[in-house]
Amino acid sequence: MSHEANSKLVVVRECWGEQEAGIVISFLAARGIEAVTSSTAGSDVLGITIDGLGKIQILVEKDKAEEAKELLDDQAEAPDTTDQAETTP
């Protein structure tokens, strides 16, 4: 993203760790939405996430924000089918 685009970024999700943030970034990228992170000093320096300290924000360009939020919400509502293969005869 260009410097000019940085002034038009919108938070679409807050994560509580680098792994979760990486998954969200990859999920959006696979759907053609470029995203970046912004984090507080706690996650970068201390490696902790306590009471909001250390949270990581996922930001996208303003014109892609609604689409990104919908995709993330749809994914969160999708049923988890990972265990079904093991229980299905």
Buried (B, 14 or more C-beta within 10 A) or exposed (E): EEEEBEEBBBEBBBBBBBEBBEEBBEBBEEEEBBBBBBBBEBBEEEEEBEEEEBBBBBBBBEEBBEBBBEBBEEEEEEEEEEEEEEEEE
